[in-house]
């Protein structure tokens, strides 16, 4: 059963990887989309494609979730009774650098903390009070397998994603007694631009992350996010840890 058709979905970081895959999947299922991302050209191109394919207007806004004032401004027009998104997908996030703590670039830390934690909080804080007033809403946070287990040189990235999992748990407690649902979807290795961003554009180094195995795709994760969002109103899936079959945890990976 499709419970998504006719609902409004806000996706942050919507122009690449998992965010773009979610936009395409939810549009295909009849949702109305509100897409936020930093890159205006990609936003416009994606909106044009989806509108041409599905015949529905796609609302877009250039937003860097690290900018609290920009988030508050962008949220303003969508807080009305009819405009408030039914589903918020906090997808915007990244890894920056892969270094031992004592050798890391502190600028990389700031980017990850400001995006993965503070950005998620800014967006959630902007929408959640209105969700509570209307007693409806579903928040789906993009976590990581690193939420559950750190790995060498992944220190601050793992910490930010552990924070996402902890915040998801906290949000669920804070909205107890309402109809609002909160979930964290935590994938293992997913082949997107994630590693290219982490390694600051080093494509050869990025490719090595996925060599010798079949990783998850952005569509795999979008499919899982859709599954979570499409559950009946009385079902609240609070956390999903998903891996490619070749990966059993952070360390155990079957590479051919």
Rosetta blueprint (number, residue, H / E / L):
1 X L
2 X L
3 X L
4 X L
5 X L
6 X L
7 X L
8 X E
9 X E
10 X E
11 X E
12 X E
13 X L
14 X L
15 X L
16 X L
17 X H
18 X H
19 X H
20 X H
21 X H
22 X H
23 X H
24 X H
25 X H
26 X H
27 X H
28 X H
29 X L
30 X L
31 X L
32 X E
33 X E
34 X E
35 X E
36 X E
37 X E
38 X L
39 X L
40 X H
41 X H
42 X H
43 X H
44 X H
45 X H
46 X H
47 X H
48 X H
49 X H
50 X H
51 X H
52 X H
53 X H
54 X H
55 X L
56 X L
57 X L
58 X L
59 X E
60 X E
61 X E
62 X E
63 X L
64 X L
65 X L
66 X L
67 X L
68 X H
69 X H
70 X H
71 X H
72 X H
73 X H
74 X H
75 X H
76 X H
77 X L
78 X L
79 X L
80 X L
81 X L
82 X L
83 X L
84 X L
85 X L
86 X L
87 X E
88 X E
89 X E
90 X E
91 X L
92 X L
93 X L
94 X L
95 X L
96 X L
97 X L
98 X L
99 X L
100 X L
101 X H
102 X H
103 X H
104 X L
105 X L
106 X H
107 X H
108 X H
109 X H
110 X H
111 X H
112 X H
113 X H
114 X H
115 X H
116 X H
117 X H
118 X H
119 X H
120 X H
121 X H
122 X H
123 X H
124 X H
125 X H
126 X H
127 X H
128 X H
129 X H
130 X H
131 X H
132 X H
133 X H
134 X H
135 X L
136 X L
137 X L
138 X E
139 X E
140 X E
141 X E
142 X E
143 X L
144 X L
145 X H
146 X H
147 X H
148 X L
149 X L
150 X L
151 X L
152 X L
153 X L
154 X L
155 X H
156 X H
157 X H
158 X H
159 X H
160 X H
161 X H
162 X H
163 X H
164 X H
165 X H
166 X H
167 X H
168 X H
169 X H
170 X H
171 X H
172 X H
173 X H
174 X H
175 X L
176 X L
177 X L
178 X L
179 X L
180 X L
181 X E
182 X E
183 X E
184 X E
185 X E
186 X E
187 X E
188 X L
189 X L
190 X E
191 X L
192 X L
193 X L
194 X H
195 X H
196 X H
197 X H
198 X H
199 X L
200 X L
201 X L
202 X L
203 X H
204 X H
205 X H
206 X H
207 X H
208 X H
209 X L
210 X L
211 X L
212 X L
213 X L
214 X L
215 X L
216 X E
217 X L
218 X H
219 X H
220 X H
221 X H
222 X H
223 X H
224 X H
225 X H
226 X H
227 X H
228 X H
229 X H
230 X L
231 X L
232 X L
233 X L
234 X L
235 X L
236 X L
237 X L
238 X L
239 X E
240 X E
241 X E
242 X E
243 X L
244 X L
245 X L
246 X L
247 X E
248 X L
249 X L
250 X L
251 X L
252 X L
253 X E
254 X L
255 X L
256 X L
